[in-house]
Amino acid sequence: ILMESMSNHYFELHSKELNLLGDLNDILPELYYFKNGLSSFNGTIYSLENLLVNTPKGIISQSPYFDTSFSSSISKPFKEQGYETYFITGAHLSWRNTDKFIKKQGFDIIKGSSHIKQKFPNTEDFAWGTHDGYLFDYIKDQLQQSPAKPKMVFSLTVSNHTPYEIPTHYKPYPIKIDAIKNLLRVDEKMAFANFYSHQYSASQLAKFIKDIKNSPLGENTIIVATGDHNIRQVFEYDDENSFLKRSVPILFYIPEKYKPAFFDSSVMASHKDIFPTIFNLSLSNQKYIYSGDNLFKKSPNYRFAINEYNFMADSIGVISYENGSPAYYTWKDKNKRKLSLDNIQNPHAQFMLNKMKAFSALQTIQIYTDIEKSK
């Protein structure tokens, strides 16, 4: 589930007074929460395409190559093992031509806001589509049909998006902003709207997880959720906080029989690692095109997180290549939140810079090779 603007910063700001998680806070201890996660990009369509086909280049869906079937599509490993593959979103399917692009990536069933409204006539929607609660109800309905057939559902939510409206029936938890009022870069009205919207979306995700867990589907359904990008309008982020500026939560609900033996919540992770982890949890000995690492594998291999293919973090620090010149930062604190500018000539900085360039080149070559083959 790709959650619109679900923010790791908001997870860390959450408190009883500044309630940004709603019902999700109660079930968070039951989930595998990777706390050092980065989104692949800082915009929805870019992160969506990256998760679907591991592309460092976008926007493919609105390019002449929208009808290319990419060998890196995350639906293919599931299709090869007999899964029915779904893309279900609360957005309008015509948004950025995504319906045509996604159809070419091997998804069997593609549904959007109009299908949800047909199923649930009392649905509340807004400028960007159908609110998250109705989307999750629709996904549950689809999962319950022919339950013996294995299914993979990729979902994109929309509620936590400007103009930050929430359904009239939702009763929010109170939010007090006194503790962070002086940090806001927007007026209080906008901040409150955003905070309640984030709380609503998080609560609907929690309800969905609980509903699945407590149903016959619960023992065989893995649920993974992450933000498509952080929210950037509400707070300023300086260089010291540049990791948090790009950080999103990565959450796994895993039934008892699939629970991993190893889990380190502090491991550096990003969108590139999500589907390799899912493949290893749910598919037996299935081959797939490399994009990242299995987060539940205890590995001595080098771990890193990457954002925009110009910002990379590891256990030592961050390399950033913005505005045409590289910068190197090291962690100031053990929780890996605050950064301090360091010497770009440091050997580890050069290692990270080369690693970032090589990773970007590897994925770019894969995408361009598929485009060339399709001509």
C-alpha positions, 0 to 999 in steps of 0.5 A: 500500500503506497500511502499518500504523504505518510511521513516518518517525521510525523510518526516521530512527532506523534504524541497523545496531544499531537495525535498524528497516527490515530488508531495506527498507534495502537497496533504499531507494536504488532507491526515490523516498523523500519524506522530509517526508511527513505522514499525512492522519490519526492513525488507520487508518480515518481515513487509509484513508477519506481516501486512498480518497475524500479526506474530511476527515470520518469515520468514513463506513463506520460512518455512515448514509452508508456506501453513498454512492458518492463522486465523489472515489473513487480507483478511478474514474479507473482504472475509466474507463481499463479497469482492474480495481480491487482492495482487498486487506487482511490485516484482517478485511473486516468491520472497521468495515464497510469491505467495504460502504463500499469496494464502493460506491466502485467496487472490483471485487474486495474480499479480506481475511484469510479469502480469504488463508487459503483460498489459503494454509492455513498462513498465520499470523495474529493478533488483527487478521488475516493477517500482511503476508508472506502478504498480499503473496504473495496480491497477487502471485498476483492480479497474475499472473492474467490479466496482460494486464488492467491492475489497480489494487490498494489494500492495507492491512496489519496486522502492525505493530499491537499486540500486535506479534506477528511470524510464528514463521518470521521471523528478525529482525535483531538490535536494540540499544536502548542509544542511545535507551533513555532516550527510551522512554515504554514498557517495554523489552519493549513497545519491542522488540516494536514495533521487531521488528514494524516491521522485519518489515513493512518487510522484507516490503514490500522482499521484495514490491517485489523479487519484482515488480521481478524478475518479468515484472510488474516493467517495468509495475508501479508500487508506492507505500507509505506509513504510515497514521500514525506510532507514538505509544506508544513515544516522547514528542513535544513541540511542537518535534518535532510534525512528526515526531510526524505524519510517515510515509514516502512511497515509490515504486518506478517501472519504468524507462520510467515514471521521472519527470524531476523528483524532490525528496525534500525537498518537503512532501508528504502523503497528499493528493498520493499519488493525483494523483501515481499518476494522472499516472504511470499514466493518460494525460490522465485527469481526476480530482477534485483532492485534492493535487499531482503530486509529480514535477512541477516546479512553482512552485505553493505546496506544503504537507502537511496532517495532521488538517486542523488541522496544516499544514506548508510550507517556512517552518514549521507552522500548528497549530490544536489545542485551539481556538487557532492556533499558528505555528512556524518551522523551526529546522534546514535538514532541517525537523525541529525547530520553534520557536514564532513570532508567530501574527500573522506574515503568513505564519502568517495565509496558512497558516491561511486556506489550511488552512481553505480546503482543508478547506472545499473537500474537505468541500463535495465530500463533502457534495455527494455525500451530498446527491445520493445521497439 
